[in-house]
Amino acid sequence: MPWVLSSVFGTVTSLSGVPAEGITLEARSVSRGYFEETTTDSEGKYRLRGLLPNTSYSINAVLKWDKEGHSKIERASPSSIPVEVSVSNHQKPTI
């Protein structure tokens, strides 16, 4: 059976509920030594693509510095979110 890669998607907001643009997120699997990275759009939305099936990931906001030495992240709460990608999560597309 060929592998079907998965995606995880969501929205990042500030503590006041404002969408957070330009935040880098990564899904990292320590057990498989694999990670994917993405950045939020102007509405705070993100999609982490290419996640392997039957794999546990930790999704984290990644601290990145701009040219002036500032970060867009003051703190992240929660600091990470665990995600388990399994074959049973997949759905057949309806055409």
C-alpha positions, 0 to 999 in steps of 0.5 A: 500500500503506498503511503498517503501523506497528511496535513495538519492545519489551524490558526494562530492568534495572539492572547487577545484573539488577533490573528498572528501573521508570520509565525513559523510553526514546525511539526517534529517527530523525534522518533523518526527524525523528521520535521516539516515547517510552515509560516502563518498567513495574514489571517494567522492560518497555517498548513503543515503538509507532508506528515508521515502516517503512523507517526507522533509529532509535536507542533511548536511555534519556532522562535525566529528573529527578524533583521532588527533582532526582534521576534514575533513570539513573546511566549507560546501557550501551550508550548507545544501540541502533540499530534498523532498521524495515523492511517485511520485519519485519512478519508477518501475524497468524494468526487 
